[in-house]
Amino acid sequence: MCLGTRAVLVAVRKAQEPRLECRRNANEEKGNSMSTVMITGANRGIGLELTKRYAAAGNDVLACCRDPKAANDLNALDHVSTYGVSVADGDSVAALKGELGDRPIDLLINNAGAPGPKQQSALEMDYDGWAEAFAVNTMAPFRMLQTFRENLKAAEGAKVITITSQMGALDLNWPLMYAYCSSKAAVNKIMRMVSLELAADGTAVALIHPGHVKTDMGGASAEIDVEESAAGIMSVIDGISLEGTGCFMKWNGEVHPW
Ligand SMILES: NC(=O)c1ccc[n+]([C@@H]2O[C@H](COP(=O)([O-])OP(=O)(O)OC[C@H]3O[C@@H](n4cnc5c(N)ncnc54)[C@H](OP(=O)(O)O)[C@@H]3O)[C@@H](O)[C@H]2O)c1
């Protein structure tokens, strides 16, 4: 790391210190209670289970999905408002921001994710599909965070959680699903970086690997079901604070290697 960069990081950390203390106190006063939870990819899989559980716990859930008319499971839930948004499309996300205005958001869960194209190996690559995987898995979580930054700041003590994957860890040497793995590695890096800057807003940022889960993406022979994954994710989220911002966790509470 060059000296100039190190000096900038030291300055950022220093600038954050008094505010961190201040926000922690604000959080304690609120008893860490959540009220408005925004979840992307809420119509099926892990996102749907998280939506059900946050709503059942009495939170107002802003459930985002591409096709709300077809989201029968969501539309049947109390405390859930369903919004049609395509997270990889800037105009669509901007329209949602227009609809929600300045409403404070306590918790943003970037859950929507795509496995990428059929061809994504060392031998063959669908480059358009790779770009789409990046749009959904990497850029969309960042766009959501950026678009709703003021809403999160207004909530005081807010959290931004991105559901990433162990397959984005540099530590894991599985040479498969190049597009998916690289898009998750990239979102890990970008969330780690932005956690430094969002600390000044009082917003904590974290990455969570949900486990290998029985969903359309994870397949029927995956290790755990959505109930176990979502319960674990919620418990991890409860424990996340500004002190640990920028962390990479597993659904079961263990720290994930980068
Ligand atoms: N299942 C696992 O084993 C596993 C392991 C590690 C990480 N993850 C991560 O966990 C998250 C949830 O996955 P899941 O297992 O619940 O998958 P899933 O059942 O396949 O659901 C994926 C969700 O993402 C949405 N989505 C996909 N492409 C989209 C796009 N282009 N624009 C907007 N939304 C899009 C889907 O919406 P539509 O219904 O409109 O397609 C759906 O709501 C993902 O980020 C995934 O990478 C899963």
The ligand as a Gaussian input file, in Angstrom:
#p B3LYP/6-31G(d) Opt

LIG

0 1
 N      -28.730000     -21.392000      -2.608000
 C      -27.435000     -21.451000      -2.313000
 O      -26.886000     -22.560000      -2.051000
 C      -26.601000     -20.213000      -2.259000
 C      -25.259000     -20.346000      -1.873000
 C      -24.480000     -19.193000      -1.797000
 C      -25.023000     -17.975000      -2.088000
 N      -26.338000     -17.874000      -2.471000
 C      -26.871000     -16.530000      -2.737000
 O      -28.074000     -16.360000      -2.035000
 C      -28.908000     -15.396000      -2.723000
 C      -30.304000     -15.969000      -2.880000
 O      -30.204000     -17.146000      -3.668000
 P      -31.300000     -18.312000      -3.657000
 O      -30.571000     -19.566000      -3.398000
 O      -32.453000     -17.933000      -2.830000
 O      -31.678000     -18.312000      -5.207000
 P      -33.061000     -18.448000      -6.001000
 O      -34.025000     -19.265000      -5.249000
 O      -32.646000     -18.845000      -7.363000
 O      -33.627000     -16.923000      -6.003000
 C      -32.896000     -15.930000      -6.649000
 C      -33.599000     -14.624000      -6.452000
 O      -32.829000     -13.599000      -7.125000
 C      -33.671000     -12.971000      -8.077000
 N      -32.964000     -12.602000      -9.294000
 C      -32.258000     -13.418000     -10.116000
 N      -31.821000     -12.744000     -11.184000
 C      -32.285000     -11.480000     -11.046000
 C      -32.188000     -10.300000     -11.824000
 N      -31.536000     -10.294000     -12.998000
 N      -32.776000      -9.175000     -11.374000
 C      -33.456000      -9.194000     -10.203000
 N      -33.595000     -10.263000      -9.423000
 C      -33.016000     -11.397000      -9.843000
 C      -34.752000     -13.982000      -8.410000
 O      -35.866000     -13.305000      -8.962000
 P      -36.749000     -13.966000     -10.170000
 O      -37.695000     -14.929000      -9.507000
 O      -37.421000     -12.787000     -10.791000
 O      -35.788000     -14.647000     -11.087000
 C      -35.005000     -14.589000      -7.052000
 O      -35.839000     -13.775000      -6.291000
 C      -28.190000     -15.124000      -4.043000
 O      -27.476000     -13.913000      -3.956000
 C      -27.225000     -16.293000      -4.186000
 O      -26.108000     -15.973000      -4.979000
 C      -27.142000     -18.964000      -2.565000

